[in-house]
């Protein structure tokens, strides 16, 4: 009989085996310490690590529970994030128990599932979760950085075998290059702004100052982006391609940054860089364009075939759209939320208060 219980520290190997069986990477004990012990958000409160489904002695289901701090004007908001949902085929009938355990939490202000698969999104909406009112999640934008290797991965995604993709890829790459001439692939231009590429360890107090200035601009629901939180979120954690941040500086003052993570699709042979965050003072379009241009160039230099943008508010995506990227539609509502406080829920029904992207939840960790 399948039963449910909270995640324990000793579950890491069993959960890892389950995730590997479903084609995912396995977490390490270090990964779990990073998520549940080193997370700066635990200064607010501690939550269950998550829940597992157990059949006899075997772990057959898992849902992690990650803590994230937000600020909504003067109000601190604590969010519980559903992360890493996976259930073995033999236990799929018990999946609802995991999602319901996350949804029943009452000691937080907000419940989020930011990477929900279509079937998970439907279950969450049955439990009174709502799709984020930000239509930018209905399509992702991307630029092709290396047409030949991108073409091979694109053909594999369409179901073309590796053998058949090899001769077809050069022709597709030529089409991509020709289309790229019509599109405005991000290019750097000279300006009075200095651009600098850094890793998480180099994040300093200038990020705290930017965070405070951004808070004062308008009352939006913003995931906390102080220096301590950013260093934790984008820590290298031994990854071959750790996250990087491109910073725009003027007279040593940080005007904004773009953070980029690598999330390769290994089964397609596709190396993918994704924009985890765009955070620029007054959403300055010219600064955003400069940051995206340097981000694309640096991602390409580290071997990425494409650079993708997901979510983010309309004013940011207008700048992205002005660079005429390729697009992928997604009508599955991958980002759903539920406010524990009904008054907060009413305010969150307004698209203008959101600034949601991959930085929210587990989309870029």
N, C-alpha and C positions, 0 to 999 in steps of 0.2 A: 504493500500500500504506500502510495506517495504521500509524504508529509512535508511541511514547510517549517523552516526555522531560520533564525538570523545567521548571517555569515560569521564564522569564527576564524581566528588567525590561521589555524591549522588547515583550513580548507583550500589554501592557495594551490596546492598540487592537483587536487581533485578538480577544482574549477579550471585550472590550466588544461588538464586532459580533456575536459568537456569542450572547452573553447577550440582546442586543436582539432578535435573530432569534427567540429562544424566549420573548419577551415579558417579559424582565427588564430592570432598569435597568443601565446600563453603568458599571463602575467607572472612576474617573479615576486619573491618576498619583498624585494626592494621597491617594486612598483606599488605594492600594497601599503608599504610604509609611507611612500610619497603621497598616495591618495588620502590616507586616513590618519596619518600621524604628523606629517610635515605640512599639510595644507593650512595656510594662515587663517582660513575661515573657521577653524575649530576654536579660535579665540572667542567666537560668539557662542557656540554650543557644540555638543557632540551628538551625532546621530548613529543609528545602526549602520554597520558597514554595508548592509544589503541583506538579501535573503537567498537561501538555496532550497531547491526541492531535493528531497532525499528518498530513494527507493531502496529499502534495506540499508546497506552501508554505502551505496553508490550515490554520488551527487549527479542528478539528472537535469538540473535547472539552476540558473543563476541570474540575479539582477542586483547590480551594485547600486549604492546610494551615496552620491557624492555631494558635498556641501559647497555652496558658492554664495558669496556675499554680494549684495546689490545696494545701491543707494537710489532712492526716489525722492529728489529734492532734499529735504531735511530728514527724511525717514529712512533708517536702515531697514533693509529687507533681506531675510535669510531664505535661501532657496535650497530645496533638496532635489538633486538631479538623478534621474534614472539613467544608469550607465551599464553597458555590456550585457544586454539581455540575450540570453541563449537558453534553449531547452532542447534536450535530446528528443528525437522523434517518438520514442516510446512514452514520453511524458507530456506531449503537446496538449493533451486534454486538461492538464493542470496549470497551464500557463497563466490563466487569469489570477491564480493565487499570488503569483509574484507581483504582477502589476497592481493588484488590489492592495497588497501590503505597502507598496510605495504610496499609493493614492490615499491611504487611510492616515497618513502622518498628520498630526495636528500641532506639533510643536515647532513648526516652521511657518513662514508667511506665504511661500510660493512653492509649487510643485512643477517641475519641468521635465519633459522628455524631448530632447532637442535633436535626436537622431533616430526617430521612430520609423521602422519599416511600415509599409502600408497596412499590414494586418494588425500591427501593434498600435498604430495611430487610431484605427477603428475601435479597438478595445478601449484605449484611453478615452476616446470621445464618449463611449458608452458610460465611462466612469466620471463624466461631467468635465473632462478636459476640453479645452477649446483650441483650435488652430490659432497661432499667433496672427494678429491682424496686420500682417506685413507681407504684401503680395510679392515681394522680391524673393521669397522662398519658393515661388512657383517656377523659377527658372534659375539655373546657374550659368554664369558667364565664364568663358575661358579663352586664352590665347595659346596658339600652338607655338612652342619654342623650338622644337626639333622635329620638322615635318616627317622625315623618313621613319624614325622610330615611333612617332605618334601614329603614323599610318598603319604600321604593323599592329599596334595595340588596338586601334579602332577596328580593324578588320577582324581581329580575334573576338572583340566584343560583339560583333555582328554574327558570330558563329562560324567564321571562316577558319579552317584548320591552319595550324602553324605552317604546314608544307605549302598549302595553297596561298597563304598570305604573303609568302616570300616573293613570288614573282609579281603579285598584284600591288604590293606596297609602293614601289617606285612611281607607278602611274598615279596613285592616290596622293602621294607626296607632292607630285607636280601640280595637281589640282589645288591642294592646300596652299602651296606657295603662290599660285596665281591668285587665289582668293585673298591671300594675305596682302597682296599688292593693293587691293581695293580697301582693305580694312586698315584701321589706324593702330597697328601694333604699338604698344607703349614705347615711346622714344624719349630719351633725355634731351633737354635743351638747356642752354646756359641760363642761369638765374643767379640771384644774390643769395640763394639758400645753399648751405652745405649739406650734402647727403653722406651718411655714414652707415655702414653695415656693422652690426654688433651681435653678440650672442647674449643669452640671458644673464650670464655672470657679470656683464658690463652695465646692466641697468642700474642707474643711480638716482640721486635725489631729484634730478631734473624731471624724472617721470612723475614724482610726487607733486611737483609744482604744476605740471601739465594737467594732472588729474584734478587738482583743486580748481584750476581755471575752468576746466570743462564742466565741472559740477555747477559753477556759478552761471554758466551760459543759459541754461533753461532746465526746468524740472522734468527730466526723463528718467526712465528706469535704466540705470547703467550698472552693469557688472563692475565690481570694484577693480580698479586698475592702478592701485598704488604700486610703488616699486617692489615691495616685498611680495605682493601677490603675483606680479608679472614675472619676477625671478623664479617663483615656484612653478607657475603655469607653463613657462617656456623652458624649463630646465632641460639640459641635454640628456640626462638619464642614460648615458652610455650609447645613445643612438648613433648610427653611422652618419645620418644626415640630420643633425639637430636643428631645431627651429632657429630662424634668424630674424632680426628686426632691422628695417631700414629707417633711419632717423633723419628728420629734417631739422637743421639747427641754424639759428641766426644769432651771432654774437654769443655763442655757447648756450643760448636758450632753446629748449626743445619746443618746436612748433607742432610736431606730430610724428607719427610713426605708422608703418605697415609691418605687421608680423606675419611670417610665412612658415608653414609647417610642411613636411614631406609626408604624404600618405599615398604610397605607391600601390598600384593594382598589380601585384606580383603575378596573379594568374593570367593577366593579359600581357605581361611584359611591359607595362606602361609605368613610367616614372612620373609621378604627379605632385606638383607643388600646389598648395592651397593657401589663400589669404585667410589667415585666422582672425585678423583684426585690422581695421583702419580707424585710427583715432587721431584726428587732426583738429587743431584749434579753429573754431568757427567753421569747421567743415570746408576749409579753403580749397576750392577746386584745383587751382594751379599746384598747390603743395601735394594734393592727392595724386595728380597726374605725374608729378616728378617722382613721388615715392613708388608708384606702380611701375614706372619705367625702370627704375633701379632694381626693384624687386624682380621684375621679369628677367633682366639681364643677369642678376646674381643667381636666380633659380636655374637659368639655363647653364651658367658656368659650373654649377654643381651637379649637372646631369639631368635636370627635369625636362620632360617632354612637353609639359603644359603647365600653365598657371591658371588656377580656377578661383572664382569669387562666388560665394554662396551667401544669400541673405543680405543683411545690412539695410539701413533705412533708404528711402527713396532718394534723398538728396545726395547720398553717396553713390547709389547705383546710377543716377543720372550722369555722374562724371565717368563712371565705368562704361556706361552705354555709349558715351561720346567717343570712346576709343574703339567702337564697333567690334566687340568680341564675337566669337561664335557663342551659341546658346544651346543649352540642354533643358527641355521642359521637365518639370516635376510637379505633378498634381497630387502627390500623396500626403501632403501636410506633415512633413517630418518633424516640425517643431510645434508641440502642443503644451499647454500650460493650464494650471488650475490654481486660483488664488484661494487660500484658506479663509481669508477675511473677505466677506462679500463686498465691502466698500472698496477694498483694493481691486477686486475683480471688476467692478464697474469702471474704475479709472483705466484699467488695462485693456478695456474694449476699444480704446482709442488708439489707432495706429501711430499717432504722432508722439506717444510717450515711449515707444519702443526704440531700441537701438540693438536689435538682435542679429547675431551672426555666429560664426563658428566659435568665437571666444566664449559664448554662452554654453554651459553644459559640457558635454564630453566630446564635442565635435572636433576639437583641436588638441586633445590631450593624448 
